[in-house]
Amino acid sequence: MPKEAFIDLYLLLFLLIVGIGSVAGYIYYLREKGEAWKSIQSGTCPRCRRKTILLTDRRGGGCGPKLVTYTCTECGYQNSFSIHGSCGI
């Protein structure tokens, strides 16, 4: 087997590992984000578990997605979420 074939094999293996790691990291991020959103929907802070979470910013209007930001008044936790809105038709 030529030396170039080994380099191509290592490059392919490296790219495969990086790709799988990226996908796994993004899935973990989405899972954490979903758990935080469920906690906020119930009115509690995901970090300190107290009912001190407030909607501090809401952006976007019309029929597109809206960006909302929640902040905890106790521990300072802050997170933003993109909420898909509807036109109400």
C-alpha positions as CSV (number, residue, x, y, z in Angstrom):
1,M,0.0,0.0,0.0
2,P,1.4,3.4,-0.9
3,K,2.2,6.0,1.8
4,E,-0.4,8.4,0.4
5,A,-3.1,5.8,1.0
6,F,-2.2,5.7,4.7
7,I,-2.3,9.5,4.9
8,D,-5.7,9.5,3.3
9,L,-6.9,6.8,5.7
10,Y,-5.6,8.8,8.7
11,L,-7.2,12.0,7.4
12,L,-10.5,10.2,6.9
13,L,-10.3,8.7,10.4
14,F,-9.5,12.1,11.9
15,L,-12.4,13.8,10.1
16,L,-14.7,11.0,11.1
17,I,-13.8,11.4,14.8
18,V,-14.1,15.2,14.7
19,G,-17.5,14.9,12.9
20,I,-18.9,12.4,15.4
21,G,-17.5,14.5,18.3
22,S,-19.2,17.6,16.9
23,V,-22.6,15.9,16.5
24,A,-22.4,14.4,20.0
25,G,-21.5,17.8,21.5
26,Y,-24.4,19.4,19.7
27,I,-26.8,16.7,20.9
28,Y,-25.6,17.2,24.5
29,Y,-26.0,21.0,24.1
30,L,-29.6,20.6,22.8
31,R,-30.5,18.2,25.7
32,E,-29.2,20.6,28.3
33,K,-31.0,23.5,26.6
34,G,-34.3,21.5,26.6
35,E,-34.0,20.7,30.3
36,A,-33.4,24.3,31.1
37,W,-36.4,25.3,29.0
38,K,-38.6,22.8,30.8
39,S,-37.5,24.2,34.1
40,I,-38.1,27.7,33.1
41,Q,-41.6,26.8,31.7
42,S,-42.4,25.5,35.2
43,G,-41.3,28.8,36.7
44,T,-38.1,27.7,38.4
45,C,-34.5,28.6,37.8
46,P,-32.4,25.7,36.3
47,R,-29.4,26.6,38.4
48,C,-30.7,27.4,41.9
49,R,-34.2,25.7,41.6
50,R,-36.0,28.7,43.1
51,K,-39.1,30.4,41.6
52,T,-37.2,33.6,40.8
53,I,-36.9,33.4,37.0
54,L,-38.2,36.4,35.1
55,L,-38.6,37.2,31.4
56,T,-36.2,40.1,30.8
57,D,-36.2,40.5,27.0
58,R,-38.4,39.6,24.1
59,R,-37.4,40.3,20.6
60,G,-39.0,39.6,17.2
61,G,-42.4,40.3,16.0
62,G,-44.8,39.2,13.4
63,C,-44.9,35.7,12.1
64,G,-41.2,34.7,12.6
65,P,-39.3,33.2,15.6
66,K,-39.0,35.2,18.7
67,L,-35.9,35.4,20.9
68,V,-36.7,35.5,24.6
69,T,-34.3,36.0,27.5
70,Y,-34.9,34.8,31.1
71,T,-32.9,35.9,34.1
72,C,-32.9,34.6,37.7
73,T,-33.0,37.4,40.3
74,E,-31.3,35.2,42.9
75,C,-28.3,33.6,41.3
76,G,-28.0,35.7,38.1
77,Y,-28.6,32.8,35.7
78,Q,-29.5,34.0,32.2
79,N,-30.4,32.2,29.1
80,S,-32.0,33.0,25.7
81,F,-34.3,30.8,23.7
82,S,-35.6,31.0,20.2
83,I,-39.4,30.4,20.2
84,H,-41.2,29.6,17.0
85,G,-44.2,31.9,16.9
86,S,-47.3,31.7,14.7
87,C,-49.2,34.5,13.0
88,G,-52.4,33.7,14.9
89,I,-54.4,33.1,11.7
